[in-house]
C-alpha cells in the first residue's frame, strides 16, 4: 500500500492537510481552492496456475475407466496452495497421487498402490449410517 496523497481538487497541486478540519479547510497555496482529491494505491499479487482434468468412459458404463487430474489445490495443513497430480486407472487397478509444494518443489505426499488397496481416503472413506447420527 502506498502513502496517501492529497491534491487540490481544482489545480492538482500537492496539498498539505496539516491543520485541515472538515469544518475549516486551509486553501490551496497555488489557486486558493479548498477542494481535495485523496489518492491511495493498494496492490496485491495473484498467482495463476494452470490445471487440467480428464475422464474416459466407455459407452454404457457409468464410471470412468481412467481419471487424471493435475490441478492446483489447497493444503489445509500447510495453509497454502499445492499441486495435486492424481491418476485413477480402474482397468489396471492403479492409484497414483503426488502432492507438490509450489514454492519449494518438495514432494509433500506420494502414493502409488493398487486401486483395490486404496481405502479410507477421500471418497473411499466409509459413510456414516443414518442410525449413527
Helices and strands as residue ranges (DSSP letters): E 5-8, E 36-39, E 52-56, E 66-75, E 80-89, E 94-101, E 107-114, G 115-117, G 122-124, G 130-132
